[in-house]
Amino acid sequence: MPPEVVSEIASLGGWLLRQLIGRGMQASSRSRAQTFDAEWQPMPDVPALPPPPWAAPGVAVEPEGYQPMPQAPVMLRAQAPADPPAQAPAPAPVQGPAATPATAADSYSAEMDDPAVACINCTRRHLWEMRSAAADALAAVQAGAVDEARRQVLRVAGEALVLERYDWTQEKFSRARPRDLQAIGAVVPAVQGIAQTLPTGPKTLVLAWSSLDEAMRFARSANPTPRDQAEIADRLDGAGAAISHCESEEVRDLPSDQQALVEDMLPVLREVRHQFVQHLHGRAQMTKTQLADAEQALHTAALALQPTPTAEQLQRLVADTTAAEKAFKQALFQPAKGVA
């Protein structure tokens, strides 16, 4: 078949695929989410996710108060250079014949490293957010804005939990280059300590909200790619699992007043989880507006159970998050000899 015919067929096939992906997009009149009024296409099923590290037996998830961060063991293991494991290539974004590769300007996932590798850019972003939110929480409590302080502490906890849950997996660690492993390893104990000891409501509820909060970062992409969609799907699945664990296990160990609050919230939490399941199975698409609504519902629930921090706790938290970011930068920019 002549090359020009093959090229025309490929161009037509790309155009048709774009039309299928764009089908169903519609305008939304909702004022609080005018920028999220487009629908994305069904996302592929994702494999079952491992239980979060803080859910392991013996790990305290509801301490009496925030303590200095324990030096948790570093969950990294440097490996000798080896041939990378065989794996299927990442799906290419659906583009027209003359389209250019996605950039960070229009796709949030384009800013990330290889999705199969522990992401140095993701670690940097979460550390930024944690340090900034801790400082904002301290300023708020000093100004008497207690509700804002509680909201910012919830942000610190959420950033730490999603970093552990989605970016710092043993599988991703095993594929990272030594220099990145060294930089991440410098902050793993600090972030683990914050995630485990910072007082919050149920950690599973915080993780469910922060999973959707991060999913919205991908959904806000100007031109979401299949990789953006896959990252959203991963976080929808993780949020659904966290809600399920909160309902079946964690709620039983809460004080009676918090237990009553969670039970009042269960109808909303179950409806949100049902939306995730329907979407992941391709039965009913979630729009960006629906995802934003679900994120807001979970944020409201998590914030209702967030304790009020003291100025002393926040001063310690600011020091801890600042030190963690500094250690990360020092290890990244000044790696040990022989580490590349």
Salt bridges, closest charged atoms under 4 A:
GLU129 OE2 - ARG125 NE 3.28
ASP147 OD1 - ARG150 NH1 3.43
GLU148 OE2 - ARG151 NH2 2.91
GLU159 OE1 - HIS126 ND1 2.59
GLU159 OE2 - ARG155 NH1 2.89
GLU159 OE2 - ARG217 NH2 2.59
ASP167 OD2 - HIS126 NE2 3.51
GLU171 OE2 - ARG175 NH2 3.08
ASP180 OD1 - ARG177 NE 3.28
ASP213 OD2 - ARG155 NH1 2.61
ASP213 OD2 - ARG217 NH2 3.41
GLU214 OE2 - HIS126 NE2 3.01
GLU214 OE1 - ARG235 NE 2.70
GLU231 OE1 - ARG235 NH1 2.75
GLU247 OE2 - ARG270 NH2 2.56
GLU247 OE1 - ARG273 NH1 2.94
GLU249 OE1 - ARG252 NH2 2.59
ASP293 OD2 - ARG30 NH1 2.49
ASP293 OD1 - ARG32 NH1 2.42
GLU325 OE1 - ARG131 NE 2.73
GLU325 OE2 - LYS329 NZ 3.98
